[in-house]
């Protein structure tokens, strides 16, 4: 919650590499978190797998995670409800493999 008592939404940028052998967070590139996804970039499969992966790692419902920019690009901006950017970053960056 922010100082006014309302929950916040965070917007995080990702560099997504589809067709990987596993789903994992592989590092940071510029201002983006680099994620490997084990799904092809066709018919929204990689986007759905990215949302599933983030939902699992952040322990939150998929409905609270939405791709707001980059549906057809490997650079994506994702809006995550009810979490701060610092909480999200600390949770995801400890997973770097």
Jmol script that loads the backbone (N, CA, C; Angstrom):
load data "model"
ATOM      1  N   UNK A   1       0.834  -1.181   0.000  1.00  0.00           N
ATOM      2  CA  UNK A   1       0.000   0.000   0.000  1.00  0.00           C
ATOM      3  C   UNK A   1       0.876   1.239   0.000  1.00  0.00           C
ATOM      4  N   UNK A   2       0.362   2.279  -0.634  1.00  0.00           N
ATOM      5  CA  UNK A   2       1.100   3.528  -0.587  1.00  0.00           C
ATOM      6  C   UNK A   2       0.613   4.349   0.602  1.00  0.00           C
ATOM      7  N   UNK A   3       1.093   5.569   0.743  1.00  0.00           N
ATOM      8  CA  UNK A   3       0.788   6.359   1.934  1.00  0.00           C
ATOM      9  C   UNK A   3      -0.691   6.709   2.058  1.00  0.00           C
ATOM     10  N   UNK A   4      -1.439   6.679   0.960  1.00  0.00           N
ATOM     11  CA  UNK A   4      -2.870   6.978   1.043  1.00  0.00           C
ATOM     12  C   UNK A   4      -3.692   5.738   1.358  1.00  0.00           C
ATOM     13  N   UNK A   5      -3.035   4.570   1.502  1.00  0.00           N
ATOM     14  CA  UNK A   5      -3.731   3.354   1.878  1.00  0.00           C
ATOM     15  C   UNK A   5      -4.257   2.533   0.712  1.00  0.00           C
ATOM     16  N   UNK A   6      -3.974   2.954  -0.525  1.00  0.00           N
ATOM     17  CA  UNK A   6      -4.440   2.192  -1.679  1.00  0.00           C
ATOM     18  C   UNK A   6      -3.325   1.297  -2.197  1.00  0.00           C
ATOM     19  N   UNK A   7      -3.717   0.185  -2.781  1.00  0.00           N
ATOM     20  CA  UNK A   7      -2.724  -0.730  -3.345  1.00  0.00           C
ATOM     21  C   UNK A   7      -2.170  -0.129  -4.629  1.00  0.00           C
ATOM     22  N   UNK A   8      -0.927  -0.463  -4.912  1.00  0.00           N
ATOM     23  CA  UNK A   8      -0.286   0.102  -6.089  1.00  0.00           C
ATOM     24  C   UNK A   8      -0.131  -0.945  -7.194  1.00  0.00           C
ATOM     25  N   UNK A   9       0.042  -0.445  -8.390  1.00  0.00           N
ATOM     26  CA  UNK A   9       0.342  -1.297  -9.530  1.00  0.00           C
ATOM     27  C   UNK A   9       1.745  -0.951  -9.994  1.00  0.00           C
ATOM     28  N   UNK A  10       2.502  -1.967 -10.341  1.00  0.00           N
ATOM     29  CA  UNK A  10       3.866  -1.743 -10.823  1.00  0.00           C
ATOM     30  C   UNK A  10       3.934  -2.114 -12.298  1.00  0.00           C
ATOM     31  N   UNK A  11       4.789  -1.428 -13.011  1.00  0.00           N
ATOM     32  CA  UNK A  11       5.036  -1.725 -14.413  1.00  0.00           C
ATOM     33  C   UNK A  11       6.517  -2.094 -14.552  1.00  0.00           C
ATOM     34  N   UNK A  12       6.767  -3.314 -15.038  1.00  0.00           N
ATOM     35  CA  UNK A  12       8.129  -3.833 -15.150  1.00  0.00           C
ATOM     36  C   UNK A  12       8.385  -4.226 -16.601  1.00  0.00           C
ATOM     37  N   UNK A  13       9.593  -3.930 -17.087  1.00  0.00           N
ATOM     38  CA  UNK A  13       9.965  -4.314 -18.460  1.00  0.00           C
ATOM     39  C   UNK A  13      10.765  -5.611 -18.452  1.00  0.00           C
ATOM     40  N   UNK A  14      10.470  -6.443 -19.440  1.00  0.00           N
ATOM     41  CA  UNK A  14      11.134  -7.734 -19.582  1.00  0.00           C
ATOM     42  C   UNK A  14      11.673  -7.900 -20.989  1.00  0.00           C
ATOM     43  N   UNK A  15      12.796  -8.583 -21.098  1.00  0.00           N
ATOM     44  CA  UNK A  15      13.316  -9.052 -22.373  1.00  0.00           C
ATOM     45  C   UNK A  15      13.074 -10.557 -22.363  1.00  0.00           C
ATOM     46  N   UNK A  16      12.183 -11.017 -23.231  1.00  0.00           N
ATOM     47  CA  UNK A  16      11.736 -12.403 -23.210  1.00  0.00           C
ATOM     48  C   UNK A  16      12.367 -13.169 -24.368  1.00  0.00           C
ATOM     49  N   UNK A  17      12.949 -14.314 -24.037  1.00  0.00           N
ATOM     50  CA  UNK A  17      13.540 -15.212 -25.033  1.00  0.00           C
ATOM     51  C   UNK A  17      12.705 -16.491 -25.093  1.00  0.00           C
ATOM     52  N   UNK A  18      11.817 -16.595 -26.092  1.00  0.00           N
ATOM     53  CA  UNK A  18      10.999 -17.807 -26.219  1.00  0.00           C
ATOM     54  C   UNK A  18      11.818 -18.978 -26.752  1.00  0.00           C
ATOM     55  N   UNK A  19      11.197 -20.145 -26.801  1.00  0.00           N
ATOM     56  CA  UNK A  19      11.823 -21.381 -27.317  1.00  0.00           C
ATOM     57  C   UNK A  19      13.050 -21.803 -26.519  1.00  0.00           C
ATOM     58  N   UNK A  20      13.097 -21.460 -25.247  1.00  0.00           N
ATOM     59  CA  UNK A  20      14.209 -21.883 -24.399  1.00  0.00           C
ATOM     60  C   UNK A  20      13.941 -23.281 -23.869  1.00  0.00           C
ATOM     61  N   UNK A  21      14.979 -23.923 -23.368  1.00  0.00           N
ATOM     62  CA  UNK A  21      14.810 -25.277 -22.845  1.00  0.00           C
ATOM     63  C   UNK A  21      14.075 -25.287 -21.512  1.00  0.00           C
ATOM     64  N   UNK A  22      14.164 -24.176 -20.757  1.00  0.00           N
ATOM     65  CA  UNK A  22      13.485 -24.080 -19.459  1.00  0.00           C
ATOM     66  C   UNK A  22      12.947 -22.663 -19.279  1.00  0.00           C
ATOM     67  N   UNK A  23      12.059 -22.500 -18.310  1.00  0.00           N
ATOM     68  CA  UNK A  23      11.624 -21.176 -17.886  1.00  0.00           C
ATOM     69  C   UNK A  23      12.557 -20.725 -16.768  1.00  0.00           C
ATOM     70  N   UNK A  24      13.171 -19.559 -16.943  1.00  0.00           N
ATOM     71  CA  UNK A  24      14.040 -19.045 -15.885  1.00  0.00           C
ATOM     72  C   UNK A  24      14.314 -17.564 -16.083  1.00  0.00           C
ATOM     73  N   UNK A  25      14.734 -16.932 -15.003  1.00  0.00           N
ATOM     74  CA  UNK A  25      15.199 -15.550 -15.064  1.00  0.00           C
ATOM     75  C   UNK A  25      16.700 -15.630 -15.274  1.00  0.00           C
ATOM     76  N   UNK A  26      17.173 -15.034 -16.357  1.00  0.00           N
ATOM     77  CA  UNK A  26      18.575 -15.236 -16.716  1.00  0.00           C
ATOM     78  C   UNK A  26      19.460 -14.020 -16.512  1.00  0.00           C
ATOM     79  N   UNK A  27      18.895 -12.917 -16.045  1.00  0.00           N
ATOM     80  CA  UNK A  27      19.737 -11.763 -15.778  1.00  0.00           C
ATOM     81  C   UNK A  27      19.033 -10.457 -16.038  1.00  0.00           C
ATOM     82  N   UNK A  28      19.843  -9.423 -16.246  1.00  0.00           N
ATOM     83  CA  UNK A  28      19.320  -8.088 -16.514  1.00  0.00           C
ATOM     84  C   UNK A  28      19.978  -7.586 -17.788  1.00  0.00           C
ATOM     85  N   UNK A  29      19.199  -6.933 -18.633  1.00  0.00           N
ATOM     86  CA  UNK A  29      19.709  -6.340 -19.859  1.00  0.00           C
ATOM     87  C   UNK A  29      19.160  -4.926 -19.924  1.00  0.00           C
ATOM     88  N   UNK A  30      20.039  -3.929 -19.918  1.00  0.00           N
ATOM     89  CA  UNK A  30      19.638  -2.523 -19.810  1.00  0.00           C
ATOM     90  C   UNK A  30      18.730  -2.378 -18.594  1.00  0.00           C
ATOM     91  N   UNK A  31      17.516  -1.906 -18.801  1.00  0.00           N
ATOM     92  CA  UNK A  31      16.585  -1.709 -17.675  1.00  0.00           C
ATOM     93  C   UNK A  31      15.524  -2.807 -17.633  1.00  0.00           C
ATOM     94  N   UNK A  32      15.822  -3.952 -18.235  1.00  0.00           N
ATOM     95  CA  UNK A  32      14.846  -5.031 -18.341  1.00  0.00           C
ATOM     96  C   UNK A  32      15.340  -6.299 -17.642  1.00  0.00           C
ATOM     97  N   UNK A  33      14.388  -7.063 -17.113  1.00  0.00           N
ATOM     98  CA  UNK A  33      14.707  -8.379 -16.571  1.00  0.00           C
ATOM     99  C   UNK A  33      14.619  -9.366 -17.729  1.00  0.00           C
ATOM    100  N   UNK A  34      15.680 -10.150 -17.883  1.00  0.00           N
ATOM    101  CA  UNK A  34      15.760 -11.109 -18.985  1.00  0.00           C
ATOM    102  C   UNK A  34      15.183 -12.452 -18.523  1.00  0.00           C
ATOM    103  N   UNK A  35      14.179 -12.935 -19.283  1.00  0.00           N
ATOM    104  CA  UNK A  35      13.506 -14.186 -18.930  1.00  0.00           C
ATOM    105  C   UNK A  35      13.511 -15.126 -20.125  1.00  0.00           C
ATOM    106  N   UNK A  36      13.869 -16.374 -19.868  1.00  0.00           N
ATOM    107  CA  UNK A  36      13.776 -17.425 -20.874  1.00  0.00           C
ATOM    108  C   UNK A  36      12.469 -18.170 -20.654  1.00  0.00           C
ATOM    109  N   UNK A  37      11.749 -18.390 -21.746  1.00  0.00           N
ATOM    110  CA  UNK A  37      10.442 -19.046 -21.679  1.00  0.00           C
ATOM    111  C   UNK A  37      10.443 -20.276 -22.576  1.00  0.00           C
ATOM    112  N   UNK A  38       9.950 -21.375 -22.037  1.00  0.00           N
ATOM    113  CA  UNK A  38       9.887 -22.648 -22.753  1.00  0.00           C
ATOM    114  C   UNK A  38       8.563 -22.751 -23.509  1.00  0.00           C
ATOM    115  N   UNK A  39       8.348 -21.827 -24.439  1.00  0.00           N
ATOM    116  CA  UNK A  39       7.153 -21.836 -25.283  1.00  0.00           C
ATOM    117  C   UNK A  39       7.496 -21.091 -26.566  1.00  0.00           C
ATOM    118  N   UNK A  40       6.886 -21.490 -27.664  1.00  0.00           N
ATOM    119  CA  UNK A  40       7.159 -20.804 -28.931  1.00  0.00           C
ATOM    120  C   UNK A  40       6.420 -19.467 -29.004  1.00  0.00           C
ATOM    121  N   UNK A  41       6.965 -18.531 -29.786  1.00  0.00           N
ATOM    122  CA  UNK A  41       6.310 -17.228 -29.921  1.00  0.00           C
ATOM    123  C   UNK A  41       5.217 -17.264 -30.992  1.00  0.00           C
ATOM    124  N   UNK A  42       4.248 -18.125 -30.800  1.00  0.00           N
ATOM    125  CA  UNK A  42       3.170 -18.243 -31.781  1.00  0.00           C
ATOM    126  C   UNK A  42       1.829 -18.362 -31.073  1.00  0.00           C
ATOM    127  N   UNK A  43       0.834 -17.685 -31.620  1.00  0.00           N
ATOM    128  CA  UNK A  43      -0.536 -17.731 -31.099  1.00  0.00           C
ATOM    129  C   UNK A  43      -0.614 -17.392 -29.612  1.00  0.00           C
ATOM    130  N   UNK A  44       0.269 -16.518 -29.139  1.00  0.00           N
ATOM    131  CA  UNK A  44       0.227 -16.066 -27.751  1.00  0.00           C
ATOM    132  C   UNK A  44       0.757 -17.056 -26.729  1.00  0.00           C
ATOM    133  N   UNK A  45       1.356 -18.161 -27.186  1.00  0.00           N
ATOM    134  CA  UNK A  45       1.837 -19.192 -26.245  1.00  0.00           C
ATOM    135  C   UNK A  45       2.920 -18.661 -25.315  1.00  0.00           C
ATOM    136  N   UNK A  46       3.894 -17.933 -25.858  1.00  0.00           N
ATOM    137  CA  UNK A  46       4.973 -17.402 -25.018  1.00  0.00           C
ATOM    138  C   UNK A  46       4.431 -16.355 -24.044  1.00  0.00           C
ATOM    139  N   UNK A  47       3.478 -15.542 -24.472  1.00  0.00           N
ATOM    140  CA  UNK A  47       2.878 -14.546 -23.577  1.00  0.00           C
ATOM    141  C   UNK A  47       2.145 -15.231 -22.424  1.00  0.00           C
ATOM    142  N   UNK A  48       1.377 -16.254 -22.729  1.00  0.00           N
ATOM    143  CA  UNK A  48       0.664 -16.985 -21.667  1.00  0.00           C
ATOM    144  C   UNK A  48       1.643 -17.653 -20.710  1.00  0.00           C
ATOM    145  N   UNK A  49       2.714 -18.233 -21.259  1.00  0.00           N
ATOM    146  CA  UNK A  49       3.704 -18.891 -20.413  1.00  0.00           C
ATOM    147  C   UNK A  49       4.436 -17.874 -19.534  1.00  0.00           C
ATOM    148  N   UNK A  50       4.699 -16.685 -20.067  1.00  0.00           N
ATOM    149  CA  UNK A  50       5.318 -15.618 -19.267  1.00  0.00           C
ATOM    150  C   UNK A  50       4.419 -15.254 -18.087  1.00  0.00           C
ATOM    151  N   UNK A  51       3.135 -15.086 -18.324  1.00  0.00           N
ATOM    152  CA  UNK A  51       2.200 -14.747 -17.249  1.00  0.00           C
ATOM    153  C   UNK A  51       2.127 -15.888 -16.232  1.00  0.00           C
ATOM    154  N   UNK A  52       2.081 -17.132 -16.703  1.00  0.00           N
ATOM    155  CA  UNK A  52       2.078 -18.281 -15.782  1.00  0.00           C
ATOM    156  C   UNK A  52       3.345 -18.303 -14.924  1.00  0.00           C
ATOM    157  N   UNK A  53       4.484 -18.065 -15.567  1.00  0.00           N
ATOM    158  CA  UNK A  53       5.774 -18.074 -14.872  1.00  0.00           C
ATOM    159  C   UNK A  53       5.818 -16.978 -13.804  1.00  0.00           C
ATOM    160  N   UNK A  54       5.420 -15.762 -14.176  1.00  0.00           N
ATOM    161  CA  UNK A  54       5.432 -14.653 -13.221  1.00  0.00           C
ATOM    162  C   UNK A  54       4.449 -14.900 -12.076  1.00  0.00           C
ATOM    163  N   UNK A  55       3.291 -15.446 -12.400  1.00  0.00           N
ATOM    164  CA  UNK A  55       2.297 -15.770 -11.385  1.00  0.00           C
ATOM    165  C   UNK A  55       2.868 -16.742 -10.355  1.00  0.00           C
ATOM    166  N   UNK A  56       3.578 -17.744 -10.841  1.00  0.00           N
ATOM    167  CA  UNK A  56       4.191 -18.734  -9.957  1.00  0.00           C
ATOM    168  C   UNK A  56       5.300 -18.103  -9.105  1.00  0.00           C
ATOM    169  N   UNK A  57       6.192 -17.356  -9.735  1.00  0.00           N
ATOM    170  CA  UNK A  57       7.334 -16.775  -9.016  1.00  0.00           C
ATOM    171  C   UNK A  57       6.908 -15.711  -8.012  1.00  0.00           C
ATOM    172  N   UNK A  58       5.849 -14.957  -8.332  1.00  0.00           N
ATOM    173  CA  UNK A  58       5.404 -13.884  -7.448  1.00  0.00           C
ATOM    174  C   UNK A  58       4.295 -14.342  -6.496  1.00  0.00           C
ATOM    175  N   UNK A  59       3.885 -15.601  -6.642  1.00  0.00           N
ATOM    176  CA  UNK A  59       2.850 -16.186  -5.790  1.00  0.00           C
ATOM    177  C   UNK A  59       1.593 -15.321  -5.787  1.00  0.00           C
ATOM    178  N   UNK A  60       1.081 -15.068  -6.987  1.00  0.00           N
ATOM    179  CA  UNK A  60      -0.114 -14.239  -7.117  1.00  0.00           C
ATOM    180  C   UNK A  60      -0.964 -14.719  -8.276  1.00  0.00           C
ATOM    181  N   UNK A  61      -2.240 -14.335  -8.310  1.00  0.00           N
ATOM    182  CA  UNK A  61      -3.120 -14.811  -9.381  1.00  0.00           C
ATOM    183  C   UNK A  61      -2.735 -14.242 -10.747  1.00  0.00           C
ATOM    184  N   UNK A  62      -2.940 -15.058 -11.774  1.00  0.00           N
ATOM    185  CA  UNK A  62      -2.629 -14.639 -13.145  1.00  0.00           C
ATOM    186  C   UNK A  62      -3.446 -13.415 -13.551  1.00  0.00           C
ATOM    187  N   UNK A  63      -4.654 -13.281 -13.013  1.00  0.00           N
ATOM    188  CA  UNK A  63      -5.515 -12.150 -13.390  1.00  0.00           C
ATOM    189  C   UNK A  63      -4.921 -10.801 -12.977  1.00  0.00           C
ATOM    190  N   UNK A  64      -3.963 -10.807 -12.056  1.00  0.00           N
ATOM    191  CA  UNK A  64      -3.330  -9.568 -11.603  1.00  0.00           C
ATOM    192  C   UNK A  64      -2.081  -9.210 -12.408  1.00  0.00           C
ATOM    193  N   UNK A  65      -1.808  -9.974 -13.459  1.00  0.00           N
ATOM    194  CA  UNK A  65      -0.617  -9.750 -14.298  1.00  0.00           C
ATOM    195  C   UNK A  65      -1.078  -9.560 -15.735  1.00  0.00           C
ATOM    196  N   UNK A  66      -0.669  -8.444 -16.338  1.00  0.00           N
ATOM    197  CA  UNK A  66      -1.143  -8.132 -17.690  1.00  0.00           C
ATOM    198  C   UNK A  66      -0.016  -7.528 -18.519  1.00  0.00           C
ATOM    199  N   UNK A  67       0.150  -8.025 -19.736  1.00  0.00           N
ATOM    200  CA  UNK A  67       1.120  -7.440 -20.669  1.00  0.00           C
ATOM    201  C   UNK A  67       0.463  -6.196 -21.261  1.00  0.00           C
ATOM    202  N   UNK A  68       1.064  -5.029 -21.007  1.00  0.00           N
ATOM    203  CA  UNK A  68       0.452  -3.781 -21.483  1.00  0.00           C
ATOM    204  C   UNK A  68       1.149  -3.219 -22.727  1.00  0.00           C
ATOM    205  N   UNK A  69       2.369  -3.658 -23.004  1.00  0.00           N
ATOM    206  CA  UNK A  69       3.083  -3.269 -24.234  1.00  0.00           C
ATOM    207  C   UNK A  69       3.936  -4.441 -24.692  1.00  0.00           C
ATOM    208  N   UNK A  70       4.007  -4.654 -26.009  1.00  0.00           N
ATOM    209  CA  UNK A  70       4.918  -5.649 -26.550  1.00  0.00           C
ATOM    210  C   UNK A  70       4.335  -7.032 -26.760  1.00  0.00           C
ATOM    211  N   UNK A  71       3.029  -7.124 -27.001  1.00  0.00           N
ATOM    212  CA  UNK A  71       2.423  -8.444 -27.206  1.00  0.00           C
ATOM    213  C   UNK A  71       3.104  -9.223 -28.328  1.00  0.00           C
ATOM    214  N   UNK A  72       3.605  -8.515 -29.352  1.00  0.00           N
ATOM    215  CA  UNK A  72       4.220  -9.178 -30.507  1.00  0.00           C
ATOM    216  C   UNK A  72       5.720  -8.907 -30.590  1.00  0.00           C
ATOM    217  N   UNK A  73       6.320  -8.575 -29.456  1.00  0.00           N
ATOM    218  CA  UNK A  73       7.737  -8.237 -29.395  1.00  0.00           C
ATOM    219  C   UNK A  73       8.391  -9.038 -28.276  1.00  0.00           C
ATOM    220  N   UNK A  74       9.717  -9.144 -28.314  1.00  0.00           N
ATOM    221  CA  UNK A  74      10.385  -9.814 -27.199  1.00  0.00           C
ATOM    222  C   UNK A  74      10.668  -8.843 -26.046  1.00  0.00           C
ATOM    223  N   UNK A  75      10.407  -7.558 -26.256  1.00  0.00           N
ATOM    224  CA  UNK A  75      10.487  -6.578 -25.174  1.00  0.00           C
ATOM    225  C   UNK A  75       9.058  -6.283 -24.735  1.00  0.00           C
ATOM    226  N   UNK A  76       8.766  -6.609 -23.498  1.00  0.00           N
ATOM    227  CA  UNK A  76       7.403  -6.505 -22.989  1.00  0.00           C
ATOM    228  C   UNK A  76       7.368  -5.647 -21.733  1.00  0.00           C
ATOM    229  N   UNK A  77       6.288  -4.921 -21.588  1.00  0.00           N
ATOM    230  CA  UNK A  77       6.036  -4.193 -20.344  1.00  0.00           C
ATOM    231  C   UNK A  77       4.832  -4.855 -19.695  1.00  0.00           C
ATOM    232  N   UNK A  78       5.008  -5.240 -18.449  1.00  0.00           N
ATOM    233  CA  UNK A  78       3.983  -5.995 -17.737  1.00  0.00           C
ATOM    234  C   UNK A  78       3.520  -5.189 -16.532  1.00  0.00           C
ATOM    235  N   UNK A  79       2.201  -5.073 -16.408  1.00  0.00           N
ATOM    236  CA  UNK A  79       1.625  -4.415 -15.231  1.00  0.00           C
ATOM    237  C   UNK A  79       1.254  -5.494 -14.216  1.00  0.00           C
ATOM    238  N   UNK A  80       1.688  -5.278 -12.985  1.00  0.00           N
ATOM    239  CA  UNK A  80       1.433  -6.237 -11.912  1.00  0.00           C
ATOM    240  C   UNK A  80       0.703  -5.492 -10.803  1.00  0.00           C
ATOM    241  N   UNK A  81      -0.498  -5.969 -10.495  1.00  0.00           N
ATOM    242  CA  UNK A  81      -1.349  -5.299  -9.510  1.00  0.00           C
ATOM    243  C   UNK A  81      -0.959  -5.677  -8.085  1.00  0.00           C
ATOM    244  N   UNK A  82      -1.166  -4.745  -7.191  1.00  0.00           N
ATOM    245  CA  UNK A  82      -1.077  -4.963  -5.747  1.00  0.00           C
ATOM    246  C   UNK A  82       0.312  -5.327  -5.232  1.00  0.00           C
ATOM    247  N   UNK A  83       1.336  -4.974  -5.994  1.00  0.00           N
ATOM    248  CA  UNK A  83       2.717  -5.180  -5.532  1.00  0.00           C
ATOM    249  C   UNK A  83       3.532  -3.965  -5.951  1.00  0.00           C
ATOM    250  N   UNK A  84       4.509  -3.630  -5.143  1.00  0.00           N
ATOM    251  CA  UNK A  84       5.392  -2.523  -5.506  1.00  0.00           C
ATOM    252  C   UNK A  84       6.488  -3.031  -6.433  1.00  0.00           C
ATOM    253  N   UNK A  85       7.049  -2.125  -7.200  1.00  0.00           N
ATOM    254  CA  UNK A  85       8.133  -2.498  -8.113  1.00  0.00           C
ATOM    255  C   UNK A  85       9.309  -3.070  -7.336  1.00  0.00           C
ATOM    256  N   UNK A  86       9.615  -2.494  -6.176  1.00  0.00           N
ATOM    257  CA  UNK A  86      10.761  -2.996  -5.403  1.00  0.00           C
ATOM    258  C   UNK A  86      10.506  -4.413  -4.889  1.00  0.00           C
ATOM    259  N   UNK A  87       9.275  -4.720  -4.480  1.00  0.00           N
ATOM    260  CA  UNK A  87       8.945  -6.084  -4.046  1.00  0.00           C
ATOM    261  C   UNK A  87       9.103  -7.076  -5.197  1.00  0.00           C
ATOM    262  N   UNK A  88       8.615  -6.679  -6.363  1.00  0.00           N
ATOM    263  CA  UNK A  88       8.685  -7.551  -7.545  1.00  0.00           C
ATOM    264  C   UNK A  88      10.139  -7.796  -7.926  1.00  0.00           C
ATOM    265  N   UNK A  89      10.913  -6.725  -8.011  1.00  0.00           N
ATOM    266  CA  UNK A  89      12.318  -6.850  -8.404  1.00  0.00           C
ATOM    267  C   UNK A  89      13.099  -7.710  -7.420  1.00  0.00           C
ATOM    268  N   UNK A  90      12.892  -7.497  -6.128  1.00  0.00           N
ATOM    269  CA  UNK A  90      13.653  -8.294  -5.168  1.00  0.00           C
ATOM    270  C   UNK A  90      13.266  -9.770  -5.248  1.00  0.00           C
ATOM    271  N   UNK A  91      11.998 -10.048  -5.482  1.00  0.00           N
ATOM    272  CA  UNK A  91      11.545 -11.436  -5.609  1.00  0.00           C
ATOM    273  C   UNK A  91      12.113 -12.095  -6.867  1.00  0.00           C
ATOM    274  N   UNK A  92      12.062 -11.402  -7.989  1.00  0.00           N
ATOM    275  CA  UNK A  92      12.514 -11.990  -9.252  1.00  0.00           C
ATOM    276  C   UNK A  92      14.031 -12.072  -9.363  1.00  0.00           C
ATOM    277  N   UNK A  93      14.728 -11.051  -8.894  1.00  0.00           N
ATOM    278  CA  UNK A  93      16.179 -11.030  -9.083  1.00  0.00           C
ATOM    279  C   UNK A  93      16.902 -12.059  -8.213  1.00  0.00           C
ATOM    280  N   UNK A  94      16.278 -12.516  -7.145  1.00  0.00           N
ATOM    281  CA  UNK A  94      16.916 -13.577  -6.356  1.00  0.00           C
ATOM    282  C   UNK A  94      16.848 -14.919  -7.084  1.00  0.00           C
ATOM    283  N   UNK A  95      16.063 -14.968  -8.166  1.00  0.00           N
ATOM    284  CA  UNK A  95      15.880 -16.201  -8.937  1.00  0.00           C
ATOM    285  C   UNK A  95      16.858 -16.314 -10.114  1.00  0.00           C
ATOM    286  N   UNK A  96      17.726 -15.341 -10.303  1.00  0.00           N
ATOM    287  CA  UNK A  96      18.611 -15.352 -11.481  1.00  0.00           C
ATOM    288  C   UNK A  96      19.450 -16.616 -11.494  1.00  0.00           C
ATOM    289  N   UNK A  97      19.430 -17.285 -12.673  1.00  0.00           N
ATOM    290  CA  UNK A  97      20.230 -18.524 -12.800  1.00  0.00           C
ATOM    291  C   UNK A  97      21.180 -18.419 -13.969  1.00  0.00           C
TER     292      UNK A  97
END
end "model"
wireframe off; spacefill off
backbone 0.3
color backbone group
